[in-house]
């Protein structure tokens, strides 16, 4: 059990706050901009002191972030892959300093360590949920992508052997492109990417090699329009599924935030009512109704109110109003129907009276 729970909670609130994320994103972006300026020799020479001071500031901020996160949760910190990425970036930051100190400024591999400083921009992944969602989608497709790549390698192996046998003969073959299996693989990779395939085909045509065009067309169709399209389709499907899950998570978070605000409002209203009840005990109010009336005078139309009753929800009100409109329309149609029925009955009654009068007149004439 930790004894510094209050300090831990405070540091956790700091690193989870929106302001801290904005500061870190701005720091990483500014560091990336300085790295771009650092690649120009004249700018690097003229602003050498500025680069030195800014480098110390950036390293201090990254180290402070690492220490704060490690302090909040020293065990679970190492279980997060993005935290491990931050650790790797911090290690790469200190590699040039170690090489300068122990190997000198003229160490031949020092430029590689300096080039690895571009990895700092990867710290933006930690603060971008969209990028993390995309990386998750790529990770979920690893097995399927590996299967597609294995099939693609099998296809290239078959066509490499076939191309070597058809076009790699020492007497009249194209030894530069099909002379051995390694060169054949590289040539097939060029055909798969459709990069300069016309030049490769032209060299085969100049040697009058049979089946060369059929070989090239079949391989390009299989490699480019089937396997590469399959690869892109798999990536799109899993990326779309990941973004749908991302949207659902955002909706769930918004719902939880709304419920939290609702609980805060309810708690505040309960505290207000409790305070009024306490005031009733200490004040000269005759009844609780009088206290409530006094409370109503203090309310404004902009005050938030939480209504848990189903009958006061907006969806119910919309359905209820629509039902009332349908009820009014039904009553209006029933009234029209009743009017027509009454009119028909009145006409039938008049006909019946006329028939009786005619029968009475006929009987009187006969007598």
Secondary structure, 3 states (H helix, E strand, C coil): CCCCHHHHHHHHHHHHCHHHHHHHHHHHHHHHHHHHHHCCHHHHHHCHHHHHHHHHHHHHHHHHHHHHHHHHCCCHHHHCHHHHHHHHHHHHHHHHHHHHHHCCCCCCCHHHHHHHHHHHHHHHHHHCHHHHHHHHHHHHCHHHHHHHHHHHHHHHHHHHHHHHHHHCCCCCCCHHHHCCHHHHHHHHHHHHCCCCHHHHHHHHHHCCCCCHHHHHHHHHHHHHHHHHHHHHHHHHHHHHHHHHHHHHHHHHHHHHHHHHHHHHHHHHHHHHHHHHHHHHHHCCCCCHHHHHHHHHHCCCCCCCCCCCCHHHCHHHHHHHHHHHHHHHHHHHHHHHHHHHHHHHHHHHHHHHHHHHHHHHHHHHHHC
